[in-house]
Amino acid sequence: MTFEITKVDVWVAAVEDQPGELARKLEAVVCAGANLDFIVARPMENQPSTGVLYLAPVEGEEQCQAAESVGLRRSSIHVLRVEGPDRPGLAACIARSLAEADVNICGMTAAAIGERGIVYVRLDSEEDVVRAGDVLAPDLA
């Protein structure tokens, strides 16, 4: 299995800290056909009764409309998604390759399930997303 490296739009919303609010937002997007492989929900430090939700991918008009209907919006963050065979040190390899190319990583979320690894890398700009993809493609081949 080769690596698939793609730019991803991450969607974001505030979530009230109440039972069922996270489920309501997720269900709206899933019922529109989304197959989410990235979900981060956490409290907002400066607003004790509110959390923040990040998710991806949201694709196509129906999914976008469903996301917007529950308060999600396409974020302005720049994210590269790397998926492929898991191996020891995969995230470190990605971080080192980008560091050597002078590409700054703002954030990283990664998971491995079975033999599959998936890494979401947040970068400074759209240009860095393109550069990172160009750098990682041969490094992960």
C-alpha positions in Angstrom: 0.0 0.0 0.0 1.4 3.4 -1.0 0.9 6.6 0.9 -2.0 9.0 -0.1 -1.1 12.6 0.6 -3.9 15.1 0.2 -4.9 18.6 1.2 -7.9 18.5 3.5 -10.4 21.1 4.6 -11.0 20.9 8.3 -14.4 22.1 9.6 -14.8 23.7 13.0 -17.6 24.6 15.4 -18.2 25.7 19.0 -20.1 23.0 20.9 -22.1 23.8 24.0 -21.0 21.6 27.0 -24.4 19.8 27.2 -25.3 16.2 26.7 -26.2 15.4 23.1 -24.7 18.6 21.5 -21.7 16.8 20.0 -23.8 13.9 18.9 -26.2 16.3 17.1 -23.4 17.9 15.1 -21.8 14.7 14.2 -25.0 13.0 13.2 -26.0 15.8 10.9 -22.8 15.4 8.9 -22.8 11.6 8.9 -26.5 11.4 7.9 -25.5 13.5 4.8 -23.0 10.8 3.9 -19.8 11.9 5.5 -17.3 9.2 6.5 -15.3 11.1 9.1 -11.8 10.0 9.9 -10.7 13.0 11.8 -12.7 14.2 14.9 -11.2 16.3 17.7 -13.5 17.6 20.4 -12.1 19.4 23.4 -13.0 22.1 26.0 -12.2 25.7 25.2 -9.9 27.0 28.0 -11.3 30.5 28.0 -15.0 29.5 27.8 -15.8 26.9 30.5 -19.3 25.9 29.1 -18.1 25.6 25.5 -16.0 23.2 23.6 -14.6 23.2 20.1 -15.1 20.5 17.4 -12.8 19.9 14.5 -13.7 17.3 11.9 -12.9 16.1 8.3 -13.6 15.2 5.6 -16.7 17.0 4.6 -17.2 16.7 0.9 -19.9 17.7 -1.6 -22.8 20.1 -1.4 -25.1 17.9 0.7 -22.5 17.3 3.4 -21.4 21.0 3.4 -25.0 22.1 3.8 -25.6 19.6 6.7 -22.4 20.8 8.4 -23.4 24.5 8.1 -26.9 23.7 9.4 -25.5 22.7 12.8 -23.0 25.6 13.0 -19.9 24.0 11.5 -17.8 26.1 9.1 -14.8 25.4 6.9 -11.8 26.5 8.9 -9.0 28.7 7.6 -6.3 26.3 8.9 -4.0 24.6 6.4 -3.9 20.8 6.7 -2.2 17.9 4.9 -3.5 14.4 5.4 -1.1 11.5 5.1 -2.4 7.9 5.0 -0.6 4.7 4.4 1.0 1.7 6.0 1.9 2.3 9.6 5.4 1.8 10.7 7.5 2.7 13.8 8.5 6.3 13.6 6.1 7.4 10.9 5.2 10.7 12.6 8.8 11.3 13.4 9.8 10.7 9.8 7.2 13.2 8.6 8.3 15.8 11.2 12.0 15.3 10.3 11.4 15.5 6.5 9.4 18.7 6.9 12.0 20.2 9.3 14.8 19.6 6.9 12.8 21.3 4.2 12.2 24.3 6.5 8.5 23.7 6.7 7.0 24.6 10.1 4.5 22.2 11.6 1.8 24.0 13.7 0.1 20.9 14.9 -0.1 17.2 14.3 -2.7 14.5 15.0 -2.0 10.9 14.3 -3.5 7.4 14.8 -2.7 3.9 13.8 -5.3 1.2 13.4 -4.0 -2.2 12.5 -1.5 -1.8 9.7 -2.9 1.7 8.6 -1.5 5.0 9.8 -3.1 8.4 9.3 -1.5 11.7 10.1 -3.1 15.1 9.9 -0.4 17.9 9.8 -1.4 21.5 10.3 0.9 24.0 8.5 1.3 27.8 8.3 0.0 28.4 4.8 -1.5 26.9 1.6 2.0 27.2 0.1 3.4 25.1 2.9 0.7 22.4 2.3 1.9 22.2 -1.4 5.6 22.2 -0.3 5.0 19.6 2.3 3.2 17.3 -0.1 6.1 17.6 -2.6 8.6 16.9 0.2 6.8 13.9 1.7 5.8 12.1 -1.6 9.4 10.8 -2.3 10.3 10.5 1.4 7.4 8.1 2.1 7.7 6.1 -1.2 
